[in-house]
Amino acid sequence: MKIKRFADGEIYVQVGESIRGCDVFLIQPTTPPVNDNMMELLIMIDACKRASARSITAVLPYFGYARADRKTQGREAIAAKLSANIITEAGADRVLAMDLHSGQCVGYFDIPVDHVYGDSVILDYLSSKRISSGDLVVVSPDVGGVARARAFAKKLNDAPLAIVDKRRSAHNVSEVMNLIGDVRGKVAVLVDDMIDTAGTITNAAKVLHAEGAREVYACATHAVFSPPAVERLSSGVFQEVIVANTIPVPPEHQFPELTVLSVANLLGEAIWRVYNATSVAAIRE
């Protein structure tokens, strides 16, 4: 792909070789700057369609706007559905996504969606640390993530589960209330799909320390890291912050407690299975 920006900010895309009759996989996380990367993806899809590609699969390691997946107040947009419609209209035949914010995002697309999960990479890494199963407790930083945390705990030898009950007063502002479950003297593993400003997960970690947790680990697939996330995560409340590389982590977002795991093999396997028309769900088995 030849991609450049015009002086006024418009995006130019040209495919560098013939893809006529090819099955094309466009790997493009719609990361910050979200709108630029989303538009770039749409123009790439259109370029491939006009170059007579046989099929176009949009591979989205991170799907921006996924959090706007429902109306919580009157007169709000459902931007996740809108984004899905735009990708479909641009000409994508299939979407391969990783760790969507919620299950209903799959249904927003009117084309086939293969949904893969990055937790297997994080689970393998945690297993290598050989934390005693009796010492481990998996914690959801809010009530909405309980199903995710429960599934994660089940794969960690059915570890016990705790929940931090949170009240949110405004967007990107969280207020932690109390803890449901026992973490005293244990290694707490906070599990979420993404870390944005890190307010939720940092406040949850402070509550866990106050309740007597020995160590606190943070695990998330998507490292959005909007300011002041790095300052919060490196403030000493976490033993380790474990994320995947679905979003590139620039040098200025690196800090000593951060561990970035690669999902390249997982996505590569999923792409190969889509291309060969074999089961993608079998990756988790």
Residue pairs with C-beta under 8 A, 6 or more apart in sequence:
1 13
1 14
1 15
1 16
1 44
1 47
2 12
2 13
2 14
2 15
2 16
3 11
3 12
3 13
3 40
3 44
4 11
4 12
5 11
5 12
6 12
11 36
11 39
11 40
11 43
13 40
13 43
13 44
13 46
13 47
14 47
15 47
15 48
15 51
18 51
19 48
19 51
19 52
19 53
20 51
20 52
20 53
21 52
21 53
21 54
22 53
22 54
23 53
23 54
23 55
23 57
23 275
24 48
24 53
24 54
24 55
24 56
24 57
25 57
25 59
25 96
25 271
25 274
25 275
26 41
26 44
26 45
26 48
26 56
26 57
26 58
26 59
27 59
27 61
27 267
28 37
28 40
28 41
28 44
28 58
28 59
28 60
29 37
29 60
29 61
29 62
29 63
29 64
29 246
29 247
30 37
30 38
30 41
30 60
30 62
30 63
30 64
30 65
30 83
31 37
31 62
31 64
31 224
31 247
31 248
32 64
32 224
32 226
34 64
34 65
37 64
38 64
38 65
38 83
38 86
41 58
41 87
41 90
42 86
42 87
42 90
45 56
45 58
45 87
45 90
45 91
45 92
46 90
46 91
48 56
48 91
49 56
49 90
49 91
55 93
55 94
56 91
56 92
56 93
56 94
57 92
57 93
57 94
57 95
57 96
57 271
57 274
58 87
58 92
58 94
58 95
58 96
59 95
59 96
59 97
59 267
59 271
60 95
60 96
60 97
60 98
61 97
61 98
61 246
61 247
61 263
61 267
62 98
62 194
62 222
62 224
62 246
62 247
63 80
63 83
63 97
63 100
63 101
63 105
64 83
65 79
65 80
65 82
65 83
66 80
66 100
66 101
66 102
66 105
67 80
67 101
68 76
68 77
68 78
68 79
68 80
69 78
69 80
69 81
69 101
69 102
69 104
69 105
69 108
70 78
70 104
71 78
80 101
80 105
80 108
81 108
84 105
84 108
84 109
84 110
85 108
85 110
87 95
87 109
88 109
88 110
88 111
92 111
93 111
93 112
94 111
94 112
94 113
94 114
94 274
95 109
95 111
95 112
95 113
95 114
96 113
96 114
96 116
96 267
96 270
96 271
96 274
96 280
97 105
97 106
97 113
97 114
97 115
97 116
98 115
98 116
98 117
98 118
98 221
98 246
98 263
98 266
98 267
99 116
99 117
99 118
99 119
99 193
99 194
99 221
99 222
99 246
100 106
100 115
100 193
101 193
101 194
106 113
106 115
114 270
114 274
114 280
116 266
116 267
116 270
116 280
116 283
117 284
118 221
118 244
118 246
118 263
118 266
119 151
119 152
119 155
119 191
119 221
120 266
120 283
120 284
121 244
121 261
121 262
121 263
121 266
122 219
122 221
122 242
122 244
122 261
123 152
123 155
123 156
125 242
125 259
125 261
126 156
126 189
126 217
126 219
126 242
127 156
131 187
133 156
133 157
133 159
135 185
135 186
135 187
135 214
136 156
136 157
136 159
136 160
136 186
136 187
136 189
137 159
137 160
137 161
137 162
137 181
137 182
137 183
137 186
137 187
137 188
137 189
137 213
138 149
138 150
138 152
138 153
138 156
138 159
138 160
138 161
138 162
138 188
138 189
138 191
139 149
139 161
139 162
139 163
139 164
139 181
139 183
139 188
139 189
139 190
139 191
139 204
139 208
140 146
140 148
140 149
140 150
140 161
140 162
140 163
140 164
140 190
140 191
140 192
141 164
141 166
141 190
141 191
141 192
141 200
141 201
141 204
142 163
142 164
142 165
142 166
142 174
142 200
142 204
143 163
143 165
143 166
145 191
145 192
145 193
146 161
146 163
148 191
148 192
148 193
149 161
149 163
149 191
150 161
152 189
152 191
152 219
153 159
153 160
153 161
156 189
159 189
160 181
160 182
161 181
162 179
162 180
162 181
162 182
162 183
162 188
162 208
163 179
163 180
163 181
164 176
164 178
164 179
164 180
164 203
164 204
164 207
164 208
165 176
165 177
165 178
165 179
165 180
166 174
166 175
166 176
166 177
166 200
166 203
166 204
167 174
167 175
167 177
168 174
168 175
169 175
172 196
172 197
172 199
172 226
173 199
174 199
174 200
174 203
175 203
176 200
176 203
176 204
176 206
176 207
178 207
179 207
179 208
179 211
183 208
183 211
183 212
183 213
184 211
184 212
184 213
185 212
185 213
185 214
186 213
186 214
187 213
187 214
187 215
187 216
187 217
188 205
188 208
188 213
188 215
188 216
188 217
189 216
189 217
189 219
190 201
190 204
190 205
190 208
190 216
190 217
190 218
190 219
191 219
191 220
192 200
192 201
192 218
192 219
192 220
193 220
193 221
193 222
194 220
194 221
194 222
194 223
194 224
195 201
195 218
195 220
195 222
195 223
195 224
195 225
195 229
195 233
195 241
195 243
196 224
196 225
196 226
196 229
197 226
197 227
197 228
197 229
197 232
198 225
198 228
198 229
198 232
198 233
199 232
201 218
201 220
201 233
202 232
202 233
202 235
202 237
205 216
205 218
205 237
205 238
206 237
208 216
209 216
209 237
215 239
216 237
216 238
216 239
217 238
217 239
217 240
217 241
217 242
218 233
218 238
218 240
218 241
218 242
219 242
219 243
220 242
220 243
220 244
221 243
221 244
221 246
221 263
222 243
222 244
222 246
222 247
223 243
223 244
223 245
223 246
223 247
223 249
223 253
223 260
224 247
225 247
225 249
225 253
229 253
230 252
230 253
230 255
233 241
233 255
233 257
233 258
234 255
234 256
234 257
234 258
238 257
239 257
240 257
240 258
240 259
241 255
241 257
241 258
241 259
242 259
242 261
243 249
243 258
243 259
243 260
243 261
244 260
244 261
244 262
244 263
245 260
245 261
245 262
245 263
245 264
246 263
249 258
249 260
266 283
269 283
270 280
270 283
273 279
273 280
273 282
273 283
274 280
